[in-house]
Amino acid sequence: MKLTKAKLRQIISEELKEADAMAYDKTSAADVRSGAMDAAKEQSSGLTDQERGLIQKLISMLVSAAKNTNLTSGPAAQKINQLAAVLQKVVGQPAEEVPTEPAVESPEGEL
């Protein structure tokens, strides 16, 4: 079955609407500041200096990467989802994937 341009546009439009409907965790700058204070209190005990350093390094890297690319798609999103799944098993929470943008693949230019 060959896909027409009109059908492809319709499929892409539907996928984009579905992606927009996904529950992205949107956070305002004020929420980040408030969360940073809570995180600092939580990190003040029960963690080693190395663990605190690793957490800070990961936060810094994630923020820097987010400024340069979309972390909700591509290989970064896949790795973030993998890390989240491992950490959720450690803390005993159900796995919750970061929503990713759908990719459209085309073998030899045909869909």
N, C-alpha and C positions, 0 to 999 in steps of 0.2 A: 504494500500500500504506500503510495507516494503522498507526501504531505504538502499541501498547497501553502502559499505564503499567508493567505487569509486564515487558514486553520492554525498555522504556527503562531500567528499574532494572537489569535484567540487563546491558545494554550498558554502562551507566555503571559498574557493579560490575567488569565485565571490564576496562574501560579504566583504572579506578583501580588494579586489580591489576597491569596491564601497566605503568602509570606507576611504581608502586612497585618493579617488577622492573627498571626502567631503572637503569643504573649512574650514579647521582648521585655526584659526587666529594664525599664527606663528609670534612670536616677538623675535627679537634679544636682547641681553643684552644692546646694545647701544640704541635701541628703548625704552627699559624699563627705562634707565637712563634719556633719553630725556623726556619721558612721566611723570616721577616722578617730574621733574622740572615744567612741565605744570600743573600737578595735585596740586602741592604745591601752585602755584600761584592762581589756581581756588579755593582752600580750604581756602585761606587767608581771604576771606570775604564772608559773607552770611551764614556761618555755626556757630553753637554753639560749645563750647569746647567739650561738650558731643558727638556731631555728629562727630567732627574730631577724637575724641578718638575711637569711634565705627568703623569708617572707617579704622583707622590705625590697630585696633585689627583684623578686618576682613581680611585685606590685609596680616597681619602677619600670621594669621591662614591658609589662602589659600596657601601662600608660603610654610609654614611648611608641610602642608598636601600634596602638590604637590611633595615635596621631598621624601615623604614616599609612595605615591600611585599615580595611574593614575586618575586624576580628571575628565577625559572625559568618564569614565565608572562607572557603579555601582550606589549605593545610593547617593554618593556625587554629581555625575553629575545630577541626578534627582533633588536633592534639589537646586543645583546651577541654573538649568533651571527654577525651580519654583520661586526662588528669582529674577532672571533676568526678568521673565514675570511680576511679581508684580512691579518691579522698572520701567520697560518700560511703564507700564500703567500710573504710576505716572508722568513720564516725557513726556508721549505722543508719544513715539517711537513705531514702529511696533515690535512685538515680534520676537526674533531671537534666536533659540535654539542653545545651545552648542552641537556640534556633539558628539554623543555617540557611543561607540563600540557595535555592535550587540551581543546579548546573544543567545546562542543555548541551548534550553531546551530539555530534554529527559525524558519522563515518563518511569520509570522502565528500563532505559538503552536502550530504543528503540527510534529512531527518526522517 
